[in-house]
Amino acid sequence: MSKKENKHPYITGTEHGNLSFGKVNTRTNEISACMLQNGPDGGRHYIKMEETGNKEEGTKGSTKIFCPGALTAIAGKDIVNYGEGDDTPRDIPAIFYQAENGDIILSAPHGKIKLQAETIELIAEGSDNKKGIISLTSDEKVIIDSQIVDIQSKVSTKIFSEKTVDMIGRGLLNIYGGLCDFADRSTKNLPSKTCGEELSSNEGINR
């Protein structure tokens, strides 16, 4: 790949920082249309708007922010989200992120990700069985602690465990069903249980 060249770059600044237009990045061989850089941080602290790159991969026309310290954004101080005497929020966004294409990734490999609000909504919408999915994956535990926990599904609800499933109602435990079917390992293969038919995928999971 030939080295990019801009014959008319403009760079101004002091020992504290500089502002450049059309500077060629020697490492990536791309041109930054505009770049704001902190001087004392040795090139680790800067904001740049890329002029060249791959449009399909998102590098062309991208904006990059790098900082060795914390990045803080505070907004919405003057927004009135509740009208006078009204308990219903007006749902005015103070910070809005939208990816018209591609993903949004929040990553903290050496820390925590916290979402804190009056109400938190997770909404996944899809047109087929491969989309519209919310997936939670954890190496150790998934903990839900609330006054009331409601789980509703239109088609199926399944709970699987390789070892133990405990259902504990300290005050009252109600189980309702149009047809309730229970079997332990020693009886699930009996004709009275299976009626001579093959086991379902759920009943045969521990065979």
Backbone bond lengths (Angstrom), bond angles and torsions (degrees), N, CA, C in turn:
res aa  C-N    CA-C-N  psi(-1)  N-CA   C-N-CA  omega(-1)  CA-C   N-CA-C  phi
1 M - - - 1.464 - - 1.524 109.27 -
2 S 1.322 116.12 131.08 1.455 120.33 -179.45 1.527 110.38 -72.18
3 K 1.298 114.62 149.55 1.463 119.89 -179.47 1.519 109.84 -76.09
4 K 1.360 113.83 128.77 1.464 118.43 179.94 1.519 110.05 -71.10
5 E 1.328 115.46 150.32 1.457 120.97 -178.80 1.519 109.78 -141.28
6 N 1.307 116.16 134.61 1.456 122.45 173.79 1.525 107.71 -120.98
7 K 1.313 116.63 114.41 1.457 121.16 -175.12 1.516 113.48 -80.64
8 H 1.327 116.69 -6.29 1.466 118.16 -177.75 1.533 111.13 -132.51
9 P 1.333 118.28 54.62 1.467 119.18 175.12 1.524 110.32 -77.03
10 Y 1.318 115.80 158.71 1.470 120.10 176.71 1.515 107.80 -134.11
11 I 1.332 116.60 125.82 1.455 122.49 -178.03 1.519 108.54 -132.72
12 T 1.336 115.95 130.36 1.460 120.89 177.74 1.519 109.12 -141.28
13 G 1.324 116.17 152.38 1.454 118.61 178.83 1.508 112.11 160.19
14 T 1.335 115.38 -171.29 1.455 123.16 178.98 1.529 108.04 -131.05
15 E 1.348 115.59 -168.91 1.456 118.83 177.51 1.526 111.89 -67.92
16 H 1.310 117.58 -15.03 1.466 121.34 -179.48 1.529 112.75 -84.57
17 G 1.301 117.79 -26.71 1.453 120.98 -179.22 1.505 111.00 174.43
18 N 1.346 115.83 170.39 1.455 118.76 179.75 1.515 110.93 -145.95
19 L 1.323 114.14 158.01 1.458 122.76 177.83 1.517 107.25 -122.69
20 S 1.346 115.69 126.27 1.469 119.52 -176.79 1.524 109.75 -128.14
21 F 1.344 114.16 151.20 1.457 122.02 177.11 1.530 108.09 -128.87
22 G 1.329 116.04 122.82 1.460 119.83 177.32 1.510 114.11 79.05
23 K 1.330 119.11 22.99 1.457 121.62 -179.29 1.527 109.94 -77.59
24 V 1.338 116.83 137.85 1.454 122.12 178.67 1.528 108.91 -90.03
25 N 1.334 116.30 124.70 1.459 121.18 177.28 1.518 108.88 -78.39
26 T 1.326 116.83 117.31 1.461 120.41 -176.27 1.528 112.60 -68.48
27 R 1.330 118.22 -23.39 1.464 120.50 -178.62 1.523 111.19 -82.85
28 T 1.340 117.46 -45.46 1.466 121.00 -176.61 1.526 112.76 -94.77
29 N 1.343 117.45 -12.76 1.464 122.24 -177.27 1.529 111.14 58.67
30 E 1.333 115.51 39.21 1.458 121.60 176.22 1.520 109.37 -124.21
31 I 1.326 115.86 156.27 1.458 121.88 -178.39 1.527 109.34 -98.71
32 S 1.334 115.76 128.61 1.455 121.44 175.49 1.523 107.99 -95.39
33 A 1.346 115.82 117.88 1.460 119.36 -179.37 1.524 110.34 -62.22
34 C 1.343 115.77 -39.92 1.450 120.51 179.47 1.524 108.36 -145.56
35 M 1.354 117.00 136.63 1.457 120.20 -178.13 1.521 109.54 -145.31
36 L 1.324 115.30 128.10 1.464 122.60 176.28 1.524 107.58 -112.08
37 Q 1.334 117.16 121.48 1.453 121.17 -170.54 1.529 111.07 -130.04
38 N 1.343 115.15 137.97 1.458 122.78 176.04 1.520 108.92 -81.74
39 G 1.332 117.77 129.49 1.452 121.37 -175.83 1.518 114.60 -71.78
40 P 1.335 119.57 -53.76 1.475 120.21 -172.95 1.527 114.77 -68.79
41 D 1.331 120.04 -11.59 1.465 121.25 -174.82 1.521 113.77 -88.86
42 G 1.315 118.17 8.57 1.458 121.18 174.41 1.517 113.83 62.09
43 G 1.326 118.08 35.78 1.459 121.55 176.61 1.510 115.05 83.94
44 R 1.347 119.03 8.08 1.465 120.53 -179.23 1.526 112.73 -92.19
45 H 1.321 117.75 -12.87 1.470 121.06 -172.88 1.530 109.21 -123.36
46 Y 1.346 116.25 105.98 1.456 118.33 -176.41 1.533 111.02 -162.24
47 I 1.309 114.80 163.05 1.471 124.12 174.02 1.524 106.61 -128.65
48 K 1.323 116.84 129.97 1.462 117.84 -179.52 1.524 111.22 -141.19
49 M 1.321 114.30 148.57 1.464 123.74 177.64 1.517 107.32 -113.85
50 E 1.338 116.24 115.15 1.456 121.01 -172.95 1.533 111.84 -79.81
51 E 1.319 114.89 135.01 1.470 121.13 177.98 1.522 111.51 -94.51
52 T 1.338 116.67 -38.58 1.460 121.20 -178.77 1.522 109.83 -113.53
53 G 1.331 116.42 173.49 1.452 122.05 -179.09 1.516 110.73 134.91
54 N 1.317 116.50 -164.95 1.460 122.80 -178.86 1.533 109.26 -97.94
55 K 1.315 116.19 115.49 1.465 120.59 -177.51 1.518 111.23 -65.90
56 E 1.339 117.85 -42.37 1.457 121.46 -177.23 1.526 112.30 -66.27
57 E 1.323 117.50 -31.53 1.456 121.62 178.83 1.518 112.61 -89.69
58 G 1.329 117.31 -4.95 1.460 121.28 174.38 1.510 115.57 89.68
59 T 1.350 118.95 3.79 1.460 119.03 -179.27 1.527 112.15 -79.77
60 K 1.330 116.93 -34.25 1.458 119.93 176.76 1.525 109.29 -75.03
61 G 1.325 116.05 130.26 1.460 119.94 -178.15 1.520 113.17 77.94
62 S 1.328 117.58 15.49 1.461 120.80 -179.05 1.528 110.44 -89.16
63 T 1.327 115.04 157.84 1.464 122.41 174.08 1.519 108.07 -119.17
64 K 1.310 117.44 128.59 1.458 121.97 -175.98 1.525 109.73 -123.11
65 I 1.322 115.01 134.64 1.462 121.80 177.71 1.522 108.27 -121.73
66 F 1.317 116.90 123.87 1.460 121.81 177.97 1.529 108.58 -126.38
67 C 1.332 115.97 132.26 1.459 119.05 176.50 1.523 109.54 -149.15
68 P 1.331 118.59 135.20 1.459 121.17 179.30 1.520 113.21 -74.73
69 G 1.307 117.49 -15.81 1.464 121.79 178.20 1.518 111.57 -106.11
70 A 1.308 117.11 -156.65 1.463 122.72 -177.66 1.526 111.06 -79.63
71 L 1.327 115.64 146.37 1.461 122.45 175.43 1.524 107.85 -110.62
72 T 1.325 117.45 118.27 1.466 122.27 -174.61 1.521 109.67 -121.17
73 A 1.326 115.70 132.73 1.474 121.40 174.44 1.520 107.79 -130.14
74 I 1.318 117.59 120.55 1.465 122.96 179.90 1.522 107.66 -122.53
75 A 1.324 116.27 126.88 1.463 119.76 -176.56 1.531 110.04 -146.17
76 G 1.317 115.85 164.97 1.460 121.50 171.75 1.509 115.87 88.93
77 K 1.329 118.61 14.30 1.458 120.05 -176.19 1.525 112.23 -60.64
78 D 1.301 118.61 -36.91 1.464 122.11 -176.02 1.531 113.77 -94.46
79 I 1.331 117.41 0.88 1.465 120.02 179.77 1.521 109.75 -76.03
80 V 1.314 116.61 135.21 1.469 122.30 176.22 1.526 106.67 -104.35
81 N 1.326 116.30 100.25 1.465 120.13 -175.69 1.520 112.30 -85.86
82 Y 1.332 117.42 -16.82 1.464 121.59 177.36 1.521 108.45 -122.76
83 G 1.326 116.04 125.14 1.446 119.71 175.55 1.518 111.08 -68.55
84 E 1.313 117.67 163.35 1.460 121.43 -178.69 1.528 110.56 -62.63
85 G 1.331 116.01 121.53 1.461 121.20 -179.36 1.513 114.36 74.42
86 D 1.333 117.91 10.99 1.463 121.32 -177.84 1.527 109.34 -111.36
87 D 1.336 116.25 130.24 1.466 121.03 178.84 1.524 112.54 -93.40
88 T 1.320 117.54 -2.58 1.463 121.38 -179.58 1.521 110.12 -94.44
89 P 1.323 118.54 122.82 1.466 120.01 -178.76 1.527 111.46 -67.45
90 R 1.319 116.16 149.74 1.463 122.05 179.32 1.517 111.55 -85.70
91 D 1.322 117.31 -6.72 1.475 123.01 176.73 1.523 112.35 56.12
92 I 1.318 115.96 48.02 1.459 120.78 176.05 1.526 108.78 -89.36
93 P 1.325 118.93 121.60 1.475 119.90 -178.41 1.524 111.58 -73.03
94 A 1.318 117.24 128.82 1.461 122.22 173.59 1.521 110.43 -89.40
95 I 1.317 116.97 -35.89 1.468 122.43 175.50 1.524 107.47 -130.06
96 F 1.297 116.84 128.38 1.466 121.39 -175.37 1.521 109.63 -127.91
97 Y 1.336 116.36 122.32 1.458 122.27 174.53 1.528 108.32 -118.18
98 Q 1.303 117.08 131.73 1.458 121.04 175.98 1.528 109.38 -141.54
99 A 1.326 115.49 123.44 1.456 120.67 173.54 1.526 107.24 -100.47
100 E 1.325 117.42 105.84 1.462 120.65 -177.69 1.527 110.91 -63.00
101 N 1.306 117.04 -31.73 1.468 123.08 172.20 1.523 107.53 -143.99
102 G 1.323 116.51 155.10 1.454 119.15 178.96 1.522 112.27 88.51
103 D 1.317 115.51 -174.97 1.462 122.84 -173.04 1.521 111.43 -104.14
104 I 1.322 114.78 163.14 1.458 123.21 168.45 1.525 106.28 -115.61
105 I 1.312 117.24 123.49 1.458 121.77 -176.05 1.524 109.43 -121.48
106 L 1.328 116.34 125.46 1.460 122.54 170.91 1.523 106.88 -110.98
107 S 1.312 117.66 118.46 1.454 121.14 -174.56 1.524 109.92 -130.41
108 A 1.327 116.44 130.69 1.464 122.64 174.36 1.525 107.77 -138.39
109 P 1.345 118.25 77.25 1.469 120.61 -173.83 1.522 113.80 -63.51
110 H 1.341 117.55 -20.48 1.466 119.91 -179.98 1.528 111.22 -123.14
111 G 1.322 116.76 29.38 1.458 120.29 -179.25 1.513 111.26 -160.25
112 K 1.318 116.68 -164.27 1.456 123.29 -177.98 1.528 110.29 -111.49
113 I 1.322 115.65 155.03 1.458 122.44 170.00 1.521 107.03 -113.86
114 K 1.313 117.77 119.10 1.455 122.27 -177.76 1.525 110.03 -116.56
115 L 1.321 116.46 132.54 1.454 122.85 172.20 1.518 107.08 -114.43
116 Q 1.314 117.67 117.42 1.460 121.63 -176.29 1.521 109.19 -129.88
117 A 1.344 116.63 124.56 1.453 120.82 -178.05 1.525 109.44 -164.23
118 E 1.346 116.59 171.24 1.463 120.39 173.66 1.521 110.20 -62.12
119 T 1.309 116.35 -41.62 1.463 122.62 179.07 1.526 108.20 -142.05
120 I 1.326 116.13 137.88 1.457 121.55 177.82 1.524 108.34 -120.16
121 E 1.314 117.02 125.60 1.457 122.32 179.78 1.534 109.31 -118.38
122 L 1.320 115.54 131.71 1.468 121.80 172.01 1.518 107.33 -113.79
123 I 1.300 117.49 116.21 1.467 122.28 -175.11 1.527 108.65 -125.48
124 A 1.326 116.14 123.63 1.468 121.61 175.94 1.522 107.79 -123.01
125 E 1.307 116.79 120.48 1.458 121.59 -178.30 1.520 109.35 -118.21
126 G 1.327 116.28 129.63 1.455 120.65 179.75 1.509 111.10 -144.88
127 S 1.336 115.71 159.29 1.462 121.20 -175.76 1.522 112.93 -96.48
128 D 1.341 118.11 -6.50 1.459 120.08 -179.83 1.524 109.02 -144.86
129 N 1.332 116.63 -177.10 1.458 120.91 -177.03 1.526 113.71 -72.23
130 K 1.321 117.77 -8.83 1.444 121.23 -180.00 1.529 112.28 -94.19
131 K 1.320 117.19 -8.79 1.462 121.95 -179.81 1.530 108.66 -123.88
132 G 1.307 116.16 176.25 1.456 119.81 -177.78 1.516 111.99 70.78
133 I 1.323 117.77 36.60 1.462 123.13 -175.20 1.522 109.67 -118.40
134 I 1.325 116.54 134.89 1.460 122.94 170.62 1.520 106.96 -109.62
135 S 1.308 117.16 119.56 1.462 121.97 -175.24 1.520 109.92 -118.17
136 L 1.335 116.98 128.90 1.454 123.31 175.78 1.520 108.16 -115.49
137 T 1.309 117.49 122.68 1.456 122.01 179.94 1.529 108.73 -126.16
138 S 1.320 116.11 129.17 1.456 120.88 -178.36 1.527 109.65 -139.22
139 D 1.341 117.16 141.71 1.461 121.14 178.69 1.524 112.10 -74.47
140 E 1.323 117.96 -23.54 1.459 120.09 -173.46 1.529 112.58 -124.37
141 K 1.325 119.00 -66.41 1.457 121.10 -174.70 1.524 110.78 -142.94
142 V 1.329 115.02 154.44 1.457 123.07 165.48 1.524 105.72 -119.98
143 I 1.319 117.11 113.94 1.464 122.23 -173.73 1.526 109.36 -111.02
144 I 1.330 116.47 127.17 1.461 122.61 174.95 1.519 107.49 -119.42
145 D 1.315 118.17 119.32 1.463 122.76 -177.68 1.524 108.20 -127.44
146 S 1.321 116.71 111.80 1.451 120.71 -175.79 1.525 110.06 -155.96
147 Q 1.331 116.51 165.23 1.455 120.62 175.00 1.528 110.86 -66.72
148 I 1.309 116.58 -43.12 1.464 121.97 -178.85 1.526 108.12 -135.21
149 V 1.326 116.56 133.28 1.467 122.32 176.16 1.523 107.68 -122.15
150 D 1.316 117.62 116.12 1.465 123.15 178.67 1.528 108.89 -113.65
151 I 1.316 116.19 130.17 1.466 121.87 175.73 1.521 107.56 -123.11
152 Q 1.306 117.53 120.25 1.459 122.02 -178.11 1.527 109.18 -128.00
153 S 1.314 116.10 140.60 1.461 120.95 175.46 1.524 108.74 -143.88
154 K 1.336 116.21 148.47 1.459 121.26 -178.58 1.529 112.76 -88.07
155 V 1.337 117.38 -22.42 1.463 120.44 -175.06 1.517 111.74 -116.88
156 S 1.329 118.15 -55.35 1.456 119.46 -172.48 1.519 110.42 -155.28
157 T 1.324 115.88 145.56 1.463 122.98 172.51 1.518 107.61 -129.73
158 K 1.319 117.52 123.64 1.459 121.51 -177.52 1.521 110.04 -129.14
159 I 1.327 115.89 141.28 1.457 122.47 173.86 1.522 107.64 -128.02
160 F 1.314 117.78 117.92 1.461 122.41 -179.34 1.522 109.60 -119.00
161 S 1.301 116.43 144.78 1.458 122.03 172.47 1.517 108.72 -145.34
162 E 1.338 116.90 137.58 1.460 120.84 178.10 1.529 111.53 -69.68
163 K 1.343 117.41 -20.07 1.459 119.68 -177.25 1.527 112.01 -124.92
164 T 1.304 118.48 -77.05 1.469 121.03 -169.02 1.517 111.23 -128.29
165 V 1.335 116.00 140.64 1.459 123.03 170.08 1.524 107.72 -122.82
166 D 1.303 117.99 120.77 1.460 122.97 178.96 1.520 109.16 -111.52
167 M 1.333 116.05 130.10 1.467 122.08 172.38 1.530 106.65 -119.72
168 I 1.304 116.92 113.32 1.459 121.68 -173.47 1.525 109.46 -125.27
169 G 1.302 116.40 120.97 1.460 121.57 172.63 1.520 108.06 -116.42
170 R 1.316 117.91 100.40 1.468 120.35 -174.00 1.528 111.80 -63.27
171 G 1.318 116.44 -33.18 1.457 119.28 177.47 1.519 112.10 -96.80
172 L 1.332 116.06 -51.53 1.462 121.08 -176.22 1.524 108.88 -155.90
173 L 1.320 116.30 138.18 1.460 122.20 176.55 1.514 108.29 -123.42
174 N 1.326 116.65 114.81 1.464 122.38 179.28 1.520 109.45 -110.24
175 I 1.330 116.38 131.55 1.457 121.97 174.96 1.522 107.74 -127.75
176 Y 1.320 116.85 118.77 1.460 121.60 -179.23 1.521 109.52 -121.17
177 G 1.309 116.34 149.22 1.456 120.26 176.34 1.512 110.74 -168.52
178 G 1.348 116.19 144.57 1.457 119.01 173.78 1.520 110.79 -59.00
179 L 1.320 116.55 -35.99 1.460 122.79 173.37 1.517 107.02 -143.98
180 C 1.327 116.83 119.47 1.463 121.75 179.91 1.522 109.05 -103.20
181 D 1.287 117.64 127.22 1.465 123.44 -176.42 1.514 108.35 -127.84
182 F 1.324 117.46 120.28 1.455 122.19 -179.30 1.521 109.54 -126.85
183 A 1.327 117.15 143.23 1.457 120.43 176.72 1.512 108.79 -157.06
184 D 1.350 116.23 140.74 1.454 119.16 171.12 1.523 108.81 -99.41
185 R 1.319 116.37 177.32 1.463 120.78 -173.17 1.527 111.96 -61.89
186 S 1.327 117.09 -32.78 1.465 119.94 -174.99 1.526 112.51 -77.67
187 T 1.334 119.37 -16.02 1.461 120.86 -175.81 1.520 114.62 -118.86
188 K 1.322 119.00 -7.93 1.460 119.28 -171.87 1.526 112.91 -69.98
189 N 1.354 118.22 -18.87 1.458 120.54 -179.72 1.530 113.15 -94.04
190 L 1.334 118.44 -0.19 1.456 121.42 -179.83 1.518 110.61 -71.88
191 P 1.360 118.20 148.55 1.470 120.79 179.82 1.523 112.84 -56.46
192 S 1.333 117.29 -34.95 1.458 119.30 -179.69 1.518 111.62 -64.51
193 K 1.328 115.06 -22.23 1.461 118.72 -179.82 1.518 111.72 -89.59
194 T 1.320 116.91 -44.12 1.463 120.02 -173.64 1.520 113.19 -102.25
195 C 1.346 117.83 -10.02 1.470 122.63 -179.88 1.527 111.17 57.31
196 G 1.344 116.72 31.34 1.453 120.15 177.11 1.505 114.44 78.61
197 E 1.338 118.19 -1.13 1.452 120.88 -179.09 1.523 109.58 -92.04
198 E 1.326 115.73 167.16 1.451 120.24 177.57 1.522 110.14 -67.54
199 L 1.316 114.88 150.12 1.453 119.14 178.08 1.520 109.72 -67.85
200 S 1.312 114.68 144.72 1.460 118.58 173.78 1.515 109.33 -70.75
201 S 1.319 116.66 167.94 1.466 119.97 -179.95 1.513 111.22 -63.67
202 N 1.325 117.09 -29.75 1.470 119.56 179.16 1.510 110.97 -74.93
203 E 1.343 117.60 -44.02 1.467 121.26 -176.95 1.514 111.21 -68.75
204 G 1.315 117.12 -29.55 1.467 120.30 -175.40 1.508 113.42 -97.03
205 I 1.321 117.34 14.49 1.459 118.90 -173.78 1.512 112.28 -66.99
206 N 1.361 118.48 -24.69 1.459 121.14 -178.51 1.516 113.25 -107.78
207 R 1.318 118.23 14.38 1.474 120.83 -179.31 1.511 110.59 -65.20
